């Protein structure tokens, strides 16, 4: 018999192929579903984060829109505030200028007030001097006695307060710190403030205050201090006469005297040399001292000077003194110098001046 031809594309083969294809498709579907579930599980967190970020972006856009709206509202106010700030700056500048002018006016007013105070003080000093002069004129009476020298004369405690040119010499050596040798040595080693508190020196300062208050207003004066050298109490007035009617100069003289500290040795020769340098010469001299000089024009070689040598220094100084000028002595005696009183008394007598040893409570 004739064999049948084999057909590979028979219905059974197609069924097998179809079943296999279906199985493959089913397998793919199952695998894909599981993979999708796995992908969903993996991306769920990211999706949530993306959603959160989207919400934040939306909120940010919302806030941005609100900020833009606020900015649009603020811009006119900002322009307005800038205009106000410029006005305020201009006002501040104006006030600063006014304040500067006010400060200048205040300083000028203070200076004017200080000047008025100084003028008032000067007037008070003038009144005191006039009262003192009037009182002295009333008290002269029978105590008047002739003295050389020109100008008005005033007699108090035998001191002639007169003359046209009055020269005052103040001993500012260390011996003016105390009345005893031991006291002088002790005080000269103290501080400046303590030296100024010395009773003896305070009395000398008060004497200068008193003398300047008694000067005739029309006279001229000069105050020199001397120790080893001599110089004017007011710096820069060397060889110049000062007007006694100038109250400011009188006050300055007293103020400078309050600041002076006694120190060093004593040269009467240099003190009298300063008198000779005054042109014109004085017609009345006041000498405030306490002892004989310890040196001549220069320092001696030795540290100790005998009483005889000191008297020699004194005589040499007196010989150099210009003649015909009365010398009024105010002596503050010091322990250990007995010859001083006699020597200075003779000087006052020979020059027709006055000699005065004040009590501790004078003036």
Buried (B, 14 or more C-beta within 10 A) or exposed (E): EEEEEEEEEEEEEEEEEEEEEEEEEEEEEEEEEEEEEEEEEEEEEEEEEEEEEEEEEEEEEEEEEEEEEEEEEEEEEEEEEEEEEEEEEEEEEEEEEEEEEEEEEEEEEEEEEEEEEEEEEBEEBEEEBEEBBEEBEEEEEEEEEEBBBEBBBBBBEBBBBBBBBBBBBBBBBBBBBBBEEEBBEEBBEEEEEEBBEBEBBEBBBBBBBBBBBBBBBEBBBBBBBBBBEBBBBBEEBEEEBBBBBBBEBBBBBBEBBEEBBBBBBBBBBBBBBBBEEBEEBBBBBBBBBBBBBBBBBEEEEEEEBEEEBBBBBBEBBBEBBEEEBBBBBBBBEBEEBEBBBEBBBBBBEEBBBBBBEBEEEEB
